[in-house]
Amino acid sequence: MSLNTNAFSIKPKQGRRKFLLRLSWTGLSLAFATFLAAMISFVRPRVSSRPAMSVKVGFPDDYRPGQVVYHSGRKLFIVRDEKGFLSISAVCTHLGCIVVWNGDHNMFLCPCHGGKFDAEGINVAGPPPRPLDLFAIRLDDNGSLVVDQNIIIRRAKDPATRFQSGNA
């Protein structure tokens, strides 16, 4: 009786060179997949399916002329001056930090990178590329000021559009 050596096909051990080659291709494939995923997420528009974000911020008489009020839950400022009302986003246009109001200097300051905005949210110093965003503001049927954070007004360096109440 003779042994049939072909019945047992024994594969030779994987060589070190072949192992390193497969490991390299796997690493390159993972790196390419990560790069591709990043490019797709960058190009794809960010569509938000969040619910309407209208918030009542009080009555016009609740705000004195020259007053700036921060609404922390909504990350917005209500500014009342002699021209009317502004609803200004508290998110810096540079890298998204939350700006603070400095009443002594009459300006918004970004604590992250030193951006400065005037009382209307116009960028005056630092790295922010454009003014703070505005939100649409209106009066509802009861006479309350309502800010609609779904309507974002991105602006260049130009005069801000205000809501005029009958009492302003």
C-alpha positions, 0 to 999 in steps of 0.5 A, a space after each residue: 500500500 502506497 501513500 498518496 501524498 496528493 490527498 493531503 495538500 499541505 499549504 506552505 506557511 505564509 512567508 513574512 514578506 507576503 504577510 507584510 505586503 497584506 498588512 500594508 495593503 490593509 492599512 492603505 485600504 483603511 486609510 483610503 476608506 477614511 479619507 473617502 468618508 471624510 470627503 463625502 461628509 464634507 461635500 454632502 450638504 448638512 440637512 437638519 430635520 430638527 423641529 421649528 425653533 421659534 422661541 418667545 423672548 418677552 415683550 418689547 417693553 421688557 427691554 430697555 434701549 441700549 440693553 443686551 440680554 443673553 438667552 443661554 438656552 438658545 445661544 442668542 442675544 437680544 439687542 435693543 437700541 434706538 433703531 429697534 431690536 436685533 436677535 444675534 447668534 452667540 456663536 462666533 463665526 470663526 470656530 463656533 465658540 460662544 461670545 460674551 457681551 462686554 458692556 464696559 467696551 460695548 462689544 461682543 468678545 470671543 474668548 477662544 481667539 480674541 475675536 471682537 464684534 461691535 454692538 450690532 455683531 459686526 466683526 471689528 478685530 481678530 480672526 472671525 471672517 464675517 459678522 455674527 449671524 442674525 435670527 429672524 425676529 418678529 411680534 406674534 399676535 399677543 405682542 411678544 417678541 418671537 425669534 425664529 432660529 430656523 431663519 438664519 441671516 448670514 451677512 457681510 459687513 453692512 448695517 444690520 436689519 432691525 425689527 421695528 416695534 411700535 414702541 422703539 
